[in-house]
Amino acid sequence: MMSVKRQTVPLDVEDTKFLSHLRDSDAYRATLSKLSDRELAEEASEAALLSALLAAGRAAVEERVAITGYTAWADDMSEEDLDYRAAMRNRRRDRGQ
């Protein structure tokens, strides 16, 4: 069973307006549904919308961290590493032909 923790989240005027857009706009709700990978019914609760926003934000942060990590990893590669990887790619490509 999934454990649920309820938190109090302070919302400013812009947050409140945005939640209204999510509630009232099929396009906003559908986009959030895709980004969060969650089903959001037309009558989704404010809590469900906030939870989906958190899921979408978490996914975006994790993706950015991964990209940053891959970039740092690539920056740390030496010319020898790059040459070796290119040779292995070419070797795999040549075997496939």
Secondary structure, 3 states (H helix, E strand, C coil): CCCCCCCCCCCCHHHHHHHHHHHHCHHHHHHHHHHHCCCCCCCCCHHHHHHHHHHHHHHHHHHHHHHHHHHHHHHHCCHHHHHHHHHHHHHHHHHHC
